[in-house]
Amino acid sequence: MEENKEISALFHLIDDPDEEVFNVVSTRIIDFGKGIIPNLENLWENTISEEVQERIELLIHRLHFRDLTEDVQQWNKNTHQDLLTGALLVARFQYPELATAQIYQEIEKLRRNIWLELNSYLTPLEQVNVLTSILYNYYNLRGTEIGYQHPEEFLINKQLETKRGNAIANGILYLIVSELLDVPVRAINIPRQFVLGYFKSDYDFSRHTENPLYKTEFYIDPMSGQVFTHKDVDNYFKRINVPPVASYFKPLSNKRVVQYLLEEFSKCFDNDKDRYKQKELMELVSLIQDNEPEQGQA
């Protein structure tokens, strides 16, 4: 963006010690939109004050966040909320200049490798064994315990790069590939876990009129791809002393999955320095309007 007198004057005021003055200046700078980012980057390179550099970094972050907010709102309004697009929006919070072409290529390669092994004669368990074998054995995906000190393990770009993700990230990758291949695997609402369920072929995902508890063939742990039976899940509910009401087994929409990813990812920024990031991520959660019942409702 060509630097005019107003931009030059605003840039001179970025180092103003008065917080109110800085807030007015930053609001005006942000009003210029993303086109002003190269100017801010140039200013950063020619600034020796670390404090001013931090303010410039914050301004650039806020410009990217405004752009991301608009894209999340658009995704929310779409007729179908594509889960891969949703996961990439979350990744852009940390990597605003994220190039997605390679990620789409990687997902397509996975889809094709699995598709070549699938056929209509396979049982549900055999289908899932194919998905699991390609993802965890051939592709070497590894699961890690959810640790809020490792934000990169929530993000699909870093997961594909390192072949490591936590249960949520791995579960989302499993869901993305399943959706592309029309395999009826969905995330379910089991407390304190991110678990996938393979649903019977006659379950109507659009209406939810039947009790989902009796419409799952089995369950999948996305950490490793291990399959669990109904009895295993019953034992888990007994262990945590929670009654297994039907709503825990209802398939979650892609909107709710992305909300959950944002909520858990936000916990990585629970410190004074990064609290503003936690607040922004929860703002994104609130932009996604989902009609799923809250956990625990029957």
Backbone bond lengths (Angstrom), bond angles and torsions (degrees), N, CA, C in turn:
res aa  C-N    CA-C-N  psi(-1)  N-CA   C-N-CA  omega(-1)  CA-C   N-CA-C  phi
1 M - - - 1.464 - - 1.527 108.93 -
2 E 1.344 115.20 134.25 1.473 118.52 179.80 1.523 109.83 -67.61
3 E 1.331 114.56 130.37 1.460 118.91 -175.10 1.532 110.00 -81.92
4 N 1.338 115.83 116.73 1.464 119.92 178.25 1.535 110.14 -102.02
5 K 1.312 115.63 -175.21 1.475 119.52 -176.79 1.526 111.67 -63.40
6 E 1.346 116.45 -38.02 1.471 118.93 -178.25 1.526 110.71 -65.19
7 I 1.348 116.25 -46.49 1.471 119.88 179.84 1.519 110.36 -61.61
8 S 1.326 116.01 -43.62 1.468 120.45 178.92 1.532 111.32 -59.63
9 A 1.334 116.49 -42.41 1.472 120.77 -179.99 1.532 110.54 -66.25
10 L 1.336 116.25 -41.43 1.470 120.19 178.99 1.527 110.91 -63.14
11 F 1.335 116.08 -42.19 1.463 120.42 -179.75 1.531 111.38 -62.68
12 H 1.322 116.31 -34.39 1.471 119.96 178.80 1.526 111.71 -68.01
13 L 1.347 115.67 -22.14 1.464 119.73 -176.90 1.535 113.44 -95.13
14 I 1.341 116.60 -1.72 1.471 119.52 -178.76 1.526 111.35 -60.59
15 D 1.325 116.00 -31.11 1.483 118.42 -177.83 1.535 112.89 -90.23
16 D 1.346 117.03 9.77 1.471 119.25 -179.42 1.538 110.00 -61.24
17 P 1.327 118.16 127.74 1.478 120.72 -177.59 1.528 113.52 -68.67
18 D 1.328 117.10 -19.60 1.457 120.87 179.31 1.532 109.28 -76.05
19 E 1.335 116.02 116.37 1.465 121.46 -175.45 1.532 111.91 -61.87
20 E 1.338 116.45 -35.24 1.471 119.89 179.01 1.514 111.15 -64.92
21 V 1.340 116.07 -41.36 1.466 120.43 178.29 1.534 109.29 -62.33
22 F 1.336 115.78 -45.07 1.474 119.59 -179.86 1.524 111.09 -61.76
23 N 1.324 117.98 -39.41 1.468 120.87 179.49 1.522 111.69 -62.44
24 V 1.344 116.73 -41.84 1.462 121.07 178.23 1.530 109.88 -65.11
25 V 1.348 115.59 -44.72 1.470 121.53 -179.39 1.536 110.15 -62.37
26 S 1.339 116.35 -45.56 1.466 119.63 -176.77 1.532 111.04 -65.98
27 T 1.334 116.98 -38.49 1.471 119.97 177.88 1.524 110.58 -61.30
28 R 1.318 115.77 -42.55 1.472 119.79 -179.58 1.528 110.87 -66.98
29 I 1.339 117.18 -40.75 1.468 120.68 178.81 1.528 110.19 -62.73
30 I 1.326 116.34 -43.35 1.467 120.86 -178.71 1.523 111.21 -64.75
31 D 1.332 116.34 -30.27 1.470 120.41 177.83 1.529 112.44 -61.28
32 F 1.345 117.05 -21.41 1.464 120.09 178.73 1.530 111.35 -72.25
33 G 1.328 117.41 -18.82 1.466 120.92 179.54 1.513 112.83 83.46
34 K 1.363 114.59 -175.57 1.471 120.74 -172.47 1.526 113.57 -62.89
35 G 1.329 116.66 -19.76 1.465 119.80 -178.63 1.513 113.50 -61.49
36 I 1.320 116.83 -19.67 1.469 120.10 -177.64 1.531 111.97 -87.58
37 I 1.338 117.90 -5.96 1.473 120.51 -177.31 1.540 112.27 -59.65
38 P 1.341 120.75 -45.25 1.479 118.86 178.06 1.529 112.37 -57.44
39 N 1.345 116.75 -36.93 1.472 120.03 177.44 1.530 110.37 -63.27
40 L 1.331 115.95 -42.94 1.467 120.44 179.25 1.526 110.80 -65.49
41 E 1.321 116.63 -39.37 1.476 119.79 179.01 1.520 110.70 -64.98
42 N 1.319 116.54 -39.10 1.466 120.92 177.12 1.526 110.55 -64.77
43 L 1.336 116.37 -40.25 1.468 120.96 177.73 1.524 110.14 -63.59
44 W 1.337 116.92 -41.10 1.469 121.50 179.30 1.528 110.60 -59.27
45 E 1.350 115.98 -44.24 1.470 120.90 -177.90 1.518 112.16 -65.60
46 N 1.332 116.17 -25.03 1.472 119.84 -177.73 1.526 112.50 -105.76
47 T 1.330 115.96 20.37 1.464 121.34 179.64 1.521 109.17 -115.27
48 I 1.318 116.96 133.03 1.472 119.63 179.99 1.529 111.95 -96.85
49 S 1.326 116.60 -18.25 1.459 120.30 -178.38 1.533 110.35 -77.18
50 E 1.336 116.85 120.98 1.469 120.62 178.40 1.525 111.39 -64.09
51 E 1.323 116.31 -34.96 1.469 120.65 -179.86 1.529 110.74 -63.89
52 V 1.335 115.42 -42.96 1.471 119.57 178.71 1.527 110.08 -68.62
53 Q 1.334 117.41 -37.97 1.461 120.65 177.45 1.528 110.56 -60.25
54 E 1.328 116.38 -40.91 1.464 120.65 178.04 1.530 111.16 -62.60
55 R 1.338 115.74 -39.71 1.469 119.27 177.69 1.526 111.25 -65.20
56 I 1.325 116.52 -38.94 1.467 120.69 178.38 1.532 109.95 -65.37
57 E 1.335 115.84 -43.12 1.471 120.44 177.94 1.523 110.81 -59.61
58 L 1.328 116.22 -40.26 1.461 120.45 179.34 1.534 110.80 -65.43
59 L 1.322 116.45 -40.00 1.465 120.41 178.17 1.531 110.99 -63.05
60 I 1.347 116.44 -43.71 1.469 120.45 178.61 1.526 109.82 -62.79
61 H 1.336 116.30 -42.03 1.471 120.35 178.15 1.532 110.65 -60.29
62 R 1.323 116.33 -44.13 1.470 119.80 -178.36 1.527 111.81 -65.32
63 L 1.326 116.97 -34.91 1.468 120.49 176.48 1.526 110.75 -65.53
64 H 1.338 116.13 -45.08 1.467 119.87 177.45 1.527 110.63 -63.90
65 F 1.342 116.46 -39.05 1.466 120.11 -177.30 1.532 110.66 -66.32
66 R 1.317 116.91 -38.40 1.471 119.84 177.63 1.531 110.29 -61.15
67 D 1.318 115.77 -41.76 1.462 121.65 177.95 1.533 110.55 -63.73
68 L 1.337 115.91 -43.94 1.462 121.16 179.57 1.528 110.80 -63.55
69 T 1.318 116.73 -40.23 1.464 121.66 178.86 1.533 110.89 -57.19
70 E 1.324 115.94 -44.22 1.466 120.34 179.32 1.531 111.35 -63.79
71 D 1.336 116.36 -39.09 1.466 119.94 -179.12 1.530 111.46 -70.57
72 V 1.336 117.39 -35.80 1.467 120.73 176.84 1.532 109.67 -65.47
73 Q 1.326 116.41 -41.79 1.470 119.85 178.07 1.524 110.89 -61.59
74 Q 1.325 116.94 -40.11 1.461 120.82 179.43 1.531 110.38 -66.44
75 W 1.342 116.78 -43.75 1.473 121.47 178.41 1.531 110.06 -59.26
76 N 1.327 115.94 -41.00 1.460 121.60 -179.82 1.537 111.70 -62.49
77 K 1.335 116.52 -33.13 1.474 121.11 -177.45 1.523 113.12 -81.80
78 N 1.335 117.17 -16.71 1.467 120.30 -176.35 1.527 111.16 -60.04
79 T 1.323 115.79 153.31 1.466 120.47 177.47 1.523 110.34 -62.44
80 H 1.331 116.47 -43.59 1.472 121.37 176.72 1.526 108.48 -121.55
81 Q 1.314 116.07 126.60 1.457 120.62 179.53 1.534 108.93 -91.15
82 D 1.320 115.71 96.63 1.462 121.40 -179.44 1.527 109.80 -64.25
83 L 1.345 116.58 127.80 1.463 120.62 -173.80 1.525 111.99 -69.28
84 L 1.321 117.97 -36.87 1.469 120.14 178.09 1.520 110.18 -62.29
85 T 1.328 117.09 -43.94 1.473 120.40 177.74 1.520 110.23 -60.66
86 G 1.340 117.11 -42.15 1.455 121.07 178.38 1.519 112.23 -61.49
87 A 1.341 117.00 -43.49 1.468 121.22 179.31 1.532 111.05 -65.03
88 L 1.324 116.35 -36.50 1.472 120.34 178.55 1.531 111.29 -69.13
89 L 1.327 117.21 -34.91 1.470 120.19 175.99 1.529 110.34 -61.64
90 V 1.337 116.86 -41.34 1.466 120.22 178.32 1.528 109.96 -64.47
91 A 1.326 117.25 -42.11 1.465 121.21 179.49 1.527 111.61 -62.12
92 R 1.334 116.13 -33.62 1.469 119.73 -179.36 1.526 112.89 -66.62
93 F 1.324 117.45 -18.29 1.460 118.97 176.51 1.529 109.98 -59.57
94 Q 1.339 116.40 -41.57 1.471 121.08 178.96 1.522 112.14 -90.72
95 Y 1.330 116.39 -29.23 1.468 121.41 -176.01 1.523 109.10 -126.14
96 P 1.350 116.73 74.93 1.472 120.13 -172.44 1.520 114.53 -61.70
97 E 1.344 117.31 -25.23 1.476 120.16 -179.77 1.526 111.19 -96.95
98 L 1.316 116.82 22.11 1.463 122.39 -175.07 1.529 111.90 -55.39
99 A 1.337 115.67 126.06 1.468 120.89 174.73 1.529 107.44 -90.28
100 T 1.331 116.98 125.50 1.468 120.50 -170.68 1.524 114.23 -98.37
101 A 1.335 118.22 -11.59 1.478 120.08 -173.63 1.528 111.33 -57.58
102 Q 1.332 117.02 -45.13 1.464 120.04 -177.79 1.536 111.18 -66.52
103 I 1.333 116.38 -34.43 1.463 120.30 179.01 1.524 109.87 -65.46
104 Y 1.329 117.26 -44.82 1.464 120.44 177.60 1.531 111.10 -62.01
105 Q 1.334 116.61 -38.31 1.469 120.29 178.39 1.524 110.80 -64.07
106 E 1.342 115.93 -41.77 1.471 121.38 -179.31 1.535 110.76 -64.12
107 I 1.337 115.68 -43.18 1.473 120.35 178.79 1.530 110.41 -64.75
108 E 1.336 116.79 -41.05 1.465 120.36 179.82 1.530 110.67 -65.32
109 K 1.331 116.80 -37.29 1.464 120.27 177.95 1.536 110.21 -63.54
110 L 1.321 115.96 -43.03 1.468 120.56 177.10 1.530 110.78 -61.60
111 R 1.343 114.64 -47.83 1.476 119.48 -179.35 1.526 110.72 -57.13
112 R 1.324 115.79 -45.45 1.470 119.58 -176.50 1.528 111.05 -66.70
113 N 1.323 116.99 -42.44 1.470 119.72 -179.80 1.527 111.46 -61.30
114 I 1.344 116.11 -39.03 1.466 119.84 179.41 1.529 110.20 -73.11
115 W 1.333 116.13 -43.05 1.467 121.31 -179.10 1.535 111.41 -57.18
116 L 1.329 117.26 -38.14 1.464 121.20 -179.64 1.527 112.19 -63.77
117 E 1.340 116.06 -24.06 1.476 120.38 -178.14 1.536 112.71 -95.86
118 L 1.322 116.65 -11.48 1.468 119.80 -177.02 1.525 110.93 -91.56
119 N 1.332 115.76 149.55 1.466 120.78 168.97 1.523 108.62 -151.89
120 S 1.318 115.88 167.58 1.467 120.71 -172.13 1.523 113.05 -71.85
121 Y 1.314 117.78 -8.61 1.467 120.08 -178.64 1.529 112.80 -91.38
122 L 1.306 117.59 -6.49 1.468 120.15 -178.12 1.529 111.04 -74.06
123 T 1.310 116.36 143.01 1.465 120.99 173.34 1.529 108.48 -73.78
124 P 1.351 118.40 164.00 1.464 119.95 176.01 1.532 113.01 -52.82
125 L 1.330 117.06 -42.92 1.461 120.36 -179.76 1.521 111.37 -65.65
126 E 1.328 117.09 -38.73 1.471 120.28 178.02 1.534 110.93 -66.91
127 Q 1.346 116.62 -38.09 1.474 120.05 176.66 1.533 110.51 -59.31
128 V 1.322 115.14 -48.31 1.468 120.06 -178.15 1.524 110.93 -66.57
129 N 1.330 116.79 -35.28 1.468 119.58 176.82 1.530 111.41 -62.06
130 V 1.348 116.37 -35.60 1.470 120.23 176.77 1.527 109.72 -65.64
131 L 1.338 117.07 -49.52 1.464 120.99 179.52 1.526 110.50 -57.59
132 T 1.322 115.96 -48.04 1.459 121.02 -176.62 1.521 111.42 -64.58
133 S 1.344 116.22 -42.74 1.462 120.03 -178.64 1.533 111.44 -62.40
134 I 1.337 116.64 -43.37 1.473 119.87 -179.41 1.529 110.15 -68.45
135 L 1.338 116.63 -45.51 1.473 119.92 -175.95 1.533 112.42 -67.59
136 Y 1.340 116.12 -47.74 1.470 119.37 -169.69 1.527 113.45 -97.60
137 N 1.332 117.79 -23.29 1.460 119.56 179.78 1.526 112.01 -101.62
138 Y 1.351 116.54 -55.99 1.460 119.99 -179.20 1.530 111.25 -71.24
139 Y 1.344 116.69 -47.68 1.465 120.98 -177.36 1.542 111.61 -81.90
140 N 1.328 116.75 -15.44 1.475 123.24 177.87 1.523 114.38 64.55
141 L 1.337 116.63 33.20 1.465 119.63 175.51 1.528 109.19 -66.78
142 R 1.334 116.24 135.95 1.458 121.85 -179.87 1.525 110.06 -120.93
143 G 1.314 115.07 141.83 1.462 120.14 178.94 1.510 111.67 -100.22
144 T 1.328 116.74 143.25 1.457 122.09 176.94 1.526 108.93 -126.06
145 E 1.308 115.66 152.90 1.460 119.79 175.10 1.530 109.23 -62.31
146 I 1.330 116.64 146.87 1.468 119.58 178.70 1.525 108.92 -65.42
147 G 1.321 115.31 118.55 1.471 121.16 179.17 1.514 108.72 -131.21
148 Y 1.306 116.89 119.07 1.471 120.50 -174.16 1.532 112.53 -73.96
149 Q 1.341 116.19 -5.22 1.469 119.41 174.45 1.535 111.06 -86.10
150 H 1.351 116.56 -0.36 1.472 121.00 -179.87 1.532 109.85 -124.28
151 P 1.332 118.51 72.99 1.472 120.32 -177.01 1.524 113.58 -59.33
152 E 1.343 117.38 -29.93 1.462 119.65 -176.76 1.533 111.81 -64.45
153 E 1.335 117.69 -21.63 1.466 120.13 -178.09 1.533 112.36 -78.37
154 F 1.332 117.24 -1.31 1.463 121.88 173.58 1.530 111.29 -95.29
155 L 1.337 118.23 -13.47 1.463 121.94 -166.09 1.522 112.15 -104.87
156 I 1.319 115.95 130.58 1.464 121.11 -171.63 1.528 112.18 -64.22
157 N 1.327 118.98 -33.90 1.468 119.88 -179.76 1.526 110.97 -66.05
158 K 1.339 117.74 -42.26 1.463 121.25 179.39 1.522 110.95 -72.75
159 Q 1.335 116.19 -34.92 1.464 120.93 178.46 1.534 110.41 -61.45
160 L 1.344 116.77 -46.41 1.461 120.34 -179.99 1.526 111.37 -68.48
161 E 1.323 115.76 -30.80 1.465 120.43 -179.65 1.534 111.63 -72.58
162 T 1.335 117.03 -42.20 1.469 121.34 -174.07 1.522 113.57 -100.56
163 K 1.370 116.81 -10.46 1.471 122.43 -174.46 1.536 111.44 62.64
164 R 1.316 115.97 28.14 1.468 121.19 178.81 1.519 109.45 -132.95
165 G 1.321 115.62 134.98 1.458 119.63 175.53 1.509 109.04 -156.38
166 N 1.330 115.96 159.08 1.458 118.73 175.52 1.539 109.30 -80.99
167 A 1.334 115.67 -177.88 1.469 119.80 -175.46 1.523 111.77 -58.46
168 I 1.334 117.65 -35.40 1.469 120.42 -177.63 1.528 110.36 -71.11
169 A 1.336 116.29 -48.99 1.469 120.13 -179.44 1.527 111.12 -62.92
170 N 1.338 116.93 -45.27 1.468 119.92 179.30 1.524 111.01 -64.41
171 G 1.346 115.61 -39.10 1.457 119.95 178.31 1.515 111.44 -62.37
172 I 1.322 116.39 -40.72 1.466 120.31 179.87 1.527 110.48 -66.25
173 L 1.326 117.98 -40.73 1.465 120.51 176.83 1.534 110.18 -62.36
174 Y 1.321 116.48 -42.27 1.474 121.68 178.14 1.531 109.93 -61.07
175 L 1.333 116.48 -42.05 1.468 121.21 179.81 1.528 111.60 -66.75
176 I 1.333 116.55 -40.85 1.467 120.75 -179.50 1.526 110.11 -60.70
177 V 1.333 116.04 -48.38 1.466 120.62 -178.55 1.534 110.37 -66.69
178 S 1.335 116.66 -40.28 1.474 120.34 178.73 1.520 111.11 -60.80
179 E 1.343 115.93 -42.92 1.469 120.02 -179.44 1.524 111.04 -64.03
180 L 1.322 116.90 -40.64 1.467 120.68 179.14 1.525 112.14 -64.13
181 L 1.340 115.87 -27.55 1.463 120.78 -176.76 1.534 112.98 -102.62
182 D 1.348 116.82 6.36 1.470 121.64 -178.39 1.527 112.92 58.10
183 V 1.320 116.13 34.32 1.471 120.84 173.61 1.530 106.38 -92.26
184 P 1.351 118.80 123.97 1.472 120.85 -170.45 1.539 114.63 -77.44
185 V 1.325 115.40 61.01 1.471 121.99 176.40 1.523 108.26 -103.08
186 R 1.331 116.40 132.49 1.460 121.48 178.99 1.530 109.83 -137.21
187 A 1.318 116.08 155.10 1.466 120.14 171.39 1.519 108.46 -74.02
188 I 1.336 115.45 145.25 1.461 119.79 175.79 1.522 109.39 -124.26
189 N 1.334 114.77 171.44 1.466 121.47 -163.55 1.529 114.40 -97.73
190 I 1.325 118.09 28.77 1.460 121.00 -177.01 1.532 109.72 -61.51
191 P 1.340 117.80 130.47 1.469 120.38 -174.66 1.524 113.14 -62.58
192 R 1.361 113.51 139.34 1.471 123.43 173.63 1.531 113.61 66.66
193 Q 1.328 116.56 12.38 1.466 120.31 179.95 1.525 108.95 -140.45
194 F 1.335 115.99 155.89 1.464 119.62 168.90 1.525 105.72 -112.91
195 V 1.322 116.53 101.32 1.464 123.38 -171.32 1.524 109.55 -121.73
196 L 1.322 116.22 147.03 1.457 122.15 178.13 1.526 109.38 -107.99
197 G 1.323 116.44 148.65 1.458 121.23 176.53 1.520 109.93 -123.43
198 Y 1.324 116.26 140.01 1.465 120.94 173.00 1.521 106.63 -94.05
199 F 1.334 116.38 117.39 1.463 120.95 -174.00 1.522 111.54 -93.94
200 K 1.317 115.37 147.03 1.463 121.57 178.64 1.530 109.68 -60.69
201 S 1.316 116.39 150.02 1.469 121.43 -173.21 1.524 113.10 -63.54
202 D 1.356 117.91 -21.93 1.469 119.35 -178.20 1.524 113.00 -92.70
203 Y 1.350 117.92 6.12 1.473 119.40 -179.98 1.522 109.42 -77.08
204 D 1.329 116.33 129.92 1.469 121.72 -178.77 1.529 108.80 -91.87
205 F 1.338 116.22 101.17 1.469 120.94 -177.80 1.526 112.25 -66.53
206 S 1.311 117.24 -22.09 1.468 119.57 -175.66 1.523 112.75 -82.50
207 R 1.359 116.96 -20.56 1.474 118.32 -172.57 1.527 113.84 -114.31
208 H 1.320 118.28 -29.69 1.478 121.67 -179.84 1.532 112.35 53.78
209 T 1.332 117.69 39.13 1.468 118.72 -177.13 1.530 112.04 -85.09
210 E 1.328 116.53 -18.61 1.461 119.06 -177.14 1.528 109.95 -101.41
211 N 1.316 115.31 159.62 1.453 120.17 177.45 1.529 109.24 -68.96
212 P 1.338 118.30 114.58 1.473 119.98 -174.72 1.528 112.98 -67.42
213 L 1.330 116.70 -18.99 1.463 120.97 -179.49 1.524 110.96 -57.20
214 Y 1.350 116.21 -34.21 1.460 120.31 -176.64 1.527 111.85 -99.87
215 K 1.320 116.58 9.61 1.458 119.60 -177.73 1.524 112.71 -112.72
216 T 1.315 117.37 7.74 1.468 120.39 175.64 1.519 109.24 -102.18
217 E 1.327 115.37 135.17 1.470 120.38 177.44 1.533 109.74 -76.08
218 F 1.346 114.84 -43.59 1.469 121.48 -177.93 1.529 107.55 -168.54
219 Y 1.303 116.40 -178.49 1.468 121.98 -175.35 1.527 109.76 -125.88
220 I 1.327 115.20 155.92 1.470 120.51 -176.62 1.528 109.29 -128.52
221 D 1.334 115.80 131.76 1.463 121.98 174.04 1.529 107.79 -89.34
222 P 1.345 118.98 112.69 1.469 119.62 -175.53 1.531 114.30 -71.68
223 M 1.319 117.40 -9.42 1.469 119.06 175.00 1.524 110.19 -61.93
224 S 1.345 116.30 -39.57 1.458 119.91 -173.31 1.527 113.45 -133.47
225 G 1.348 116.54 -11.81 1.460 119.98 -173.56 1.517 113.37 86.37
226 Q 1.325 117.09 3.21 1.471 120.65 -179.22 1.526 110.63 -63.97
227 V 1.342 115.51 139.92 1.463 121.84 -179.40 1.530 110.03 -93.79
228 F 1.358 115.22 138.47 1.460 121.53 176.70 1.518 109.63 -118.82
229 T 1.331 116.36 148.02 1.465 121.69 178.24 1.529 109.76 -91.67
230 H 1.336 115.22 172.51 1.466 120.18 174.69 1.525 110.65 -59.41
231 K 1.326 116.12 -37.29 1.464 119.66 -179.31 1.524 110.73 -65.14
232 D 1.329 117.23 -40.41 1.469 120.87 177.47 1.526 110.46 -58.30
233 V 1.338 115.95 -44.11 1.466 120.66 -178.12 1.530 110.40 -69.54
234 D 1.331 117.41 -39.64 1.474 120.44 175.34 1.520 110.84 -57.72
235 N 1.321 116.16 -43.06 1.468 120.57 179.82 1.528 111.14 -64.48
236 Y 1.343 116.22 -35.66 1.469 119.85 177.69 1.533 110.18 -63.08
237 F 1.333 117.21 -44.88 1.466 120.37 179.48 1.527 111.29 -62.92
238 K 1.332 116.34 -37.43 1.475 118.94 177.21 1.525 110.21 -65.09
239 R 1.325 115.89 -40.03 1.471 120.29 -177.98 1.521 112.18 -64.50
240 I 1.338 116.58 -37.84 1.475 118.87 -179.68 1.531 111.71 -91.71
241 N 1.335 114.78 0.09 1.466 120.98 175.59 1.533 112.41 60.07
242 V 1.326 115.54 47.36 1.465 122.51 178.43 1.526 107.82 -126.94
243 P 1.330 118.73 131.40 1.477 119.46 178.17 1.529 110.71 -70.49
244 P 1.340 118.15 133.53 1.478 121.23 -176.89 1.522 112.93 -79.41
245 V 1.331 117.14 75.86 1.467 120.98 -179.76 1.532 110.50 -71.99
246 A 1.328 115.31 159.08 1.470 121.02 -171.84 1.527 113.20 -58.80
247 S 1.334 117.96 -34.44 1.470 120.12 -174.84 1.525 112.72 -63.08
248 Y 1.334 117.02 -23.75 1.471 119.72 178.13 1.524 111.96 -67.75
249 F 1.328 117.27 -19.16 1.465 121.30 -174.50 1.527 112.10 -106.56
250 K 1.327 116.05 2.57 1.459 120.59 179.44 1.525 109.45 -73.55
251 P 1.345 117.69 133.29 1.471 118.97 179.63 1.528 111.18 -63.83
252 L 1.315 116.25 136.15 1.466 121.34 -179.83 1.529 110.13 -84.40
253 S 1.310 115.87 140.98 1.465 120.60 176.25 1.528 109.36 -71.42
254 N 1.335 115.84 162.86 1.460 120.23 176.39 1.530 111.04 -61.10
255 K 1.328 116.50 -34.13 1.476 119.58 176.74 1.522 110.58 -60.13
256 R 1.332 115.14 -47.72 1.470 118.83 -177.19 1.526 111.21 -66.20
257 V 1.336 117.31 -35.93 1.468 120.87 178.11 1.529 110.20 -62.62
258 V 1.335 116.93 -43.49 1.472 120.12 179.98 1.532 110.21 -68.89
259 Q 1.330 117.55 -38.45 1.465 119.79 174.31 1.527 110.82 -57.72
260 Y 1.319 115.44 -45.35 1.469 120.22 -178.98 1.530 110.61 -63.10
261 L 1.338 116.66 -42.51 1.471 121.08 176.61 1.526 110.61 -58.18
262 L 1.330 116.85 -46.43 1.469 120.96 179.01 1.529 111.71 -62.61
263 E 1.329 116.74 -42.79 1.472 121.09 -179.26 1.523 110.84 -61.40
264 E 1.334 115.88 -46.47 1.464 119.66 -178.43 1.533 110.70 -70.87
265 F 1.323 117.21 -40.23 1.469 121.96 178.20 1.533 110.72 -61.07
266 S 1.330 116.57 -36.98 1.468 120.13 -178.64 1.529 112.09 -61.48
267 K 1.336 116.83 -26.09 1.470 120.43 -178.91 1.525 112.29 -69.23
268 C 1.331 116.88 -12.82 1.472 121.17 175.86 1.532 111.55 -71.44
269 F 1.317 117.56 -13.95 1.468 121.29 -173.32 1.525 111.38 -117.43
270 D 1.325 114.94 34.03 1.465 120.85 -178.06 1.528 110.30 -88.45
271 N 1.332 115.18 62.39 1.473 120.79 175.82 1.522 108.25 -148.26
272 D 1.303 116.55 161.99 1.469 121.09 -173.34 1.522 112.41 -57.53
273 K 1.324 117.23 -41.04 1.462 121.38 -175.93 1.537 111.93 -65.79
274 D 1.347 116.04 -38.47 1.466 120.10 -172.89 1.521 113.70 -109.17
275 R 1.342 116.98 11.01 1.469 119.54 -175.22 1.531 111.51 -56.58
276 Y 1.322 117.37 -32.94 1.466 119.85 -178.97 1.536 110.67 -63.00
277 K 1.338 116.82 -31.91 1.468 120.19 178.00 1.527 110.54 -68.54
278 Q 1.333 115.65 -40.60 1.464 119.46 177.40 1.527 110.35 -60.00
279 K 1.319 115.11 -43.71 1.463 120.17 179.66 1.529 110.94 -63.27
280 E 1.327 117.06 -41.93 1.475 120.76 179.70 1.529 111.53 -64.24
281 L 1.332 116.38 -41.88 1.468 119.34 179.24 1.524 111.27 -63.04
282 M 1.337 116.64 -38.11 1.464 119.21 177.92 1.532 110.75 -70.94
283 E 1.318 117.52 -27.17 1.472 120.79 172.93 1.536 109.62 -63.55
284 L 1.338 115.88 -40.87 1.469 119.79 178.36 1.530 110.57 -64.60
285 V 1.338 116.52 -38.67 1.473 120.30 176.81 1.524 109.96 -57.04
286 S 1.336 116.00 -44.47 1.472 120.47 -176.27 1.527 112.39 -68.69
287 L 1.344 117.14 -20.98 1.467 120.45 179.22 1.525 112.27 -76.33
288 I 1.341 115.78 -19.89 1.466 120.13 -178.23 1.524 108.19 -91.45
289 Q 1.308 116.18 109.20 1.461 121.86 -177.82 1.518 109.60 -90.41
290 D 1.335 115.78 111.71 1.455 120.08 -179.12 1.519 109.31 -124.06
291 N 1.313 116.49 143.15 1.467 120.87 -177.08 1.524 113.33 -99.84
292 E 1.344 116.11 11.82 1.462 118.26 178.33 1.517 109.61 -67.09
293 P 1.360 118.56 144.45 1.461 119.72 176.62 1.510 110.97 -68.33
294 E 1.324 116.52 152.23 1.448 120.69 177.82 1.519 110.35 -66.51
295 Q 1.331 115.49 153.85 1.461 120.90 -179.57 1.523 109.96 -56.52
296 G 1.335 114.16 135.22 1.457 119.41 176.47 1.526 113.70 96.73
297 Q 1.341 116.54 -13.96 1.463 117.90 177.69 1.515 109.70 -79.49
298 A 1.304 115.95 137.70 1.463 119.62 179.44 1.515 110.01 -86.41
